[in-house]
């Protein structure tokens, strides 16, 4: 790709200003008050795709948030790459922990600080700018389609139906995604697998109304106490999940692949220091990286009930709640796991309370074979710009729709992300190094060149 670095240098200030305009839109899909912001963000993406060189781009409705679709077809006989990204972002709470204003991006210490700086506005915008470079310099070697959705952070519920309804429009040879991370700035890697997901909200009810904790305490069940005991029982002393049948379909990774994964540099002492923890914690018999890449896990994402305001209130609450998620690995069916959890959690409840389990969303795990043509193209692209061969890694995170693409559209995805573990996605003070942003724009065109070959 001729002059890609020069093009980036000449346009980098504009690239950042355009990205910042996207970031300033608080497109939080989990909060209904931001519904209008989702549409504003979709329209802004349409504007940018047309400016970048798409022959057409439009905001398309779904049963939920809109999808922005764009395309440039240079020759129907040439390969087609479908770029997937998402415009929605996570909520920003707790606000008090942010060192900057979440939706007013700033550059400090060589990083962009804002919600969505990495996940996924910064990363998906790299794809648009890499595409722009190829179009404007006459170096686009294949057809390109864009699908930018607005519900990834809440499970992509509407996108499954959208894909079913638009199979012909979305036909492609591969799906290219930048929504994952690298091992380190100087250690390129390609995500070869994602964990799946199941998510529930549970409600435990004791008495029919809140009670005085002195008059009733010790005689009537406290739902918060019961809920805590139930949650604690979901793991044994080896941090093995106790739900019957949970591990039945888990694929055991070969010793050869475990050895390949172990080549990735990992400093456990630095890991603990960064997180300010004394020790790591997880399933016995596996390393930290294996626990987050090839093994499933179960975690409480939120828990509440009773009085949580200022001061004291001697109350025995009527209800307690928790949000619980599992990360799943290849071959685990998230619908089966959802049923197993619901039945088990209800079965361990004592008679003194009633339990309601509400499934929220889920998705299957995904594995990208290392022998794929598209994987080889991504590998060669990173080797070209980084000067070293990227390491395949299994991500602990989930992008449920990726497995959905394969099932509905019959297309494999390549997860070519440039984020870093230190970017604090989903947390206060999300950030994205400028070096990673520009390196992504530099590298992506080489994927197209090698894939088209």
C-alpha positions, 0 to 999 in steps of 0.5 A: 500500500503506497503512501499510507503513512503519508496519508495518515500524517496529512489527515490525522487532525481531521481523523481525530476531529471526526472521531471526536464528533462521533464520541460526543454523541452519548449513544448508550443503548442500555438507557432508553433516554438515549434513543434519539442519540442512537439515531443521531449516531447512525446518521453521523456514521452515514455521513462519514461512510459517504465522505470516505467513499461509499457509493451509497450509505443509509440508516436502516430500521430494525425492531430496536436501534438502527443499523447504518449500512454502506457499500462500495462495489468496484467489481462483482467478480472481486472478493467482498469484505463486510466490515462490522462495528458498533456505534453503541457504548456502555453506561458511564457510571460511576461518574465520580471515578472519571478523571475527564468528562465521558463524552467530551474527548481529550488527548492526554499522555498520548491517549484519547480519553472518553467513553467509546474511545476504544470500544468501539467508536475508535476501533470501527472508525479506523476501518472507515479511515483505512477504507477512505485511504484506499478509495482516495488513492485508487488502491481499493482491491476489492468490494467493501460493505459496512454494517454498523449496529446500535445494540452490541452492548446489550446483546445485538438482539435486533441484528439477528433479525436484520441479518435474516431479512437482508442476507442478499445485501450482506453477502460477503467472503469474510467479515472484518471486525476491529473490536478486540485487543492486542497483547501489547503495543509491541506484541501484535496478536489476532483474536482467534476465539471469543467466549460466549455469554449468558446473562440473567437477573434474579429476584429473591422474595421473602415477606410481602413487604419490608419489615422492622429488622428488630421485631422480625429479624431472626424469625423471617428470612432475609432475602439478601442473606439467602441470595448471598448464600445461593450465589456462594454455592455456585462455585466449589473450593476449586472455583469450579462451577457447580451447576449440574451439566455445565461442563458437559459440552466444553471442548478441551483444548489440546496440549499443542494449542495450550503451548502455542497460547503460552508463547504470548508474554504475560507478567503475572506480577505486573498484572497484579500490580496494575490491578492492585491485587495480592493474588489472582483467583480462578479455576484450579489447574489453569493459568490466568490467561487460560482462565480468560481464554479457554475456560468458562466462568460465572460472575455476579455483575451487580447485587442490591436490595434493602436500604442503600441510601445515606445513613442507617435504616433498620429494615429487613428487606422484602426483596433482593436482586442480582445480575449474573453472567457466564462466559462460555467457550466453544461448543457450549450452547448458551440456550442450554446453559440458560436453562441449566442455570435457571433450573438449578438456581430455583432448585437451591432456594430454601422454602422461606423465599421464592425465586424468579430468574429472568434470562436477559441475553446470550450468545455463542462462543466463536473460533476462527481457524488459523488456516483460514485465508482471511486469517493468513491475510490478517497475519501477513498484514500485521507482520508487514507493519509491526515487523513480527508475526502476530500471536493467536489469542483467545479472548475472554470477552464476547461479541455474541453476534459473531457466532450469529453471523456464521449461523445466519449468513454463513460467513466467518469473521476475522477479529483484527483489533488494536485495543489494549488491556489498559484501555479500560473499556466498560469502565471509568476512564476508557482510553485509546492510545493514539499510536494504536489508532493510527497503527490500525489505520496503517495496517488494515489496508494491507489486510485488503491487499493480501486478502484480494491476492 
